[in-house]
């Protein structure tokens, strides 16, 4: 596969800009796929990062995938939320406090079924990555403590 990381970065930059400027009203749904904007703090820079991610809902949680487009490396946002799981996300135009955690191994198969149904490229990403792609659960901060 040709290196298209520059194109992915450009699309991500534009998508983030549109989501922020519209308050999440534009860009939260693309071709039937729902997107959220995850806040995360750079583990080395300490700077706020905002990452648009595909998601599905499951049992009141928001499920995202650290696929990095099928890259062999985990995405930076994933490493950032491992260090600082308490964060926020813009979901359907609403800013929510969330806590991120990696899905347990036994929870992964049914989550992958849901994720694959929402985005048909995930099986290809898993094959190309050559690593176990983490599934991250974003739980509302008020629900995560109960």
N, C-alpha and C positions, 0 to 999 in steps of 0.2 A: 504494500500500500504506500503511495507517495506521502511524503511529509506535508501534512496540511495543518500543522499546529498553528501557523500564522493565521490561517483562515478561521480556525476555531476561536482563536484569541480575538480576532476582529469581530466575529459574530457575537461572541460573549460580551465584548465591550459595548457594542451597539444595543444589544438586548438589555443589558444592565441600565444603560442610559435611558432607554424608553420606559422601562419599568419604574425607575426612580422619578423621572420627569412627569409621568402620568399618575403617580401615586399607586401604581399597580393596576390601573384600569385597562391599560394597553400592554399586551405582551404576556399576560398571565395564562393565556391559552394560545397554543400554536398548533395548528393542524390537529386539533382535538386532544392535544397533550397539555396537561396542566404544568405550570412552572411556578416556582417560588423563588424568592431572593433571600439567600442565607447570609446572614452577617457572620463573619469570623475574624478573629484578630491574628495577624501574622505572627507566628511563633518566634521569629527572629526579629522582624521589623517592629512589631508592636502596633502596626497600622491596621485600621479597620479595612476589611475586604468585604465585598458583597458579590456573591456568586449566584447566578441564575442556575437552577437545577430542576430537572423533571422530577415529579413526585406522584405518588399515589397515596390514597388514604387507606388506613387499615386500623380498625378498632380505635378510632379517635386519634391515631398518630399519623404523622406525615412521614412517608418512607422515601428516602433518596438513596442513590447508588453512587459509590465512589469509583466509577468506571474509568474516568479520565479518557473517555472515547475509545476504550479498549487498549490504552497504553499499558506498558509493562510496569509503570510506576503509579503509585497512589497520587491523587490530586492534592495540591497544597491545602485546599480547604479542609480535606479530611484530616490531615496531620494537625491543622490548626484547631479543629474542634475536639480532637483527642486531648489536646492540652487544655483547652478551655471549652468544656461542653455546655456551659451556661451561656446562651446567646439569644439572638432574636432572628425572626424571619418575617418577610412580607409575603403573606399568603392571601391571594384574591383581594389585594388592596388593603389588607389589615395587617398591622405590625403586631406580632405575637412574641412573647417571651417563651423560649423553648430550651429544652435540655436534650443534647444529642448523646446517643449511645449506639454502639454497634449491636446489631441483631445477633442473638445466640444461634449457634449452629442448627439446633432443632427447629428454629423459626424460619430459617432461610428458604426451604423448598416452597412452602405456600406463598411466601413473599415474592420469590422469583416468578411463580406462576402469574401473580397479579402484575408484576412489573413487566414481564414479557408480553402480556396481553395489552399493556398500554403503550409499549414501545418495542417494535419488532426487531430492533438492532441489538438488543441486549445479549441474545445468545451468541451473536458474532463477536461482540465485545469480550464476552467471557472466554471464548475460544482464542482470540488474538492475544489477550492480556497475559496468559500463562501464569496467572496468580489468582488467588481467591479474591474476587472483587467484594469489598465490604458493602454491606447493606446497613444504612444508618437510619435509626428511628429518631424522629424529632417529636418529642412529647411536650405538650404545653407545660410550662413551668409549674402552674398550679396543679396539674394532674400528675406530674412526675413525682411529686413529693408524697402523694397519697398511697 
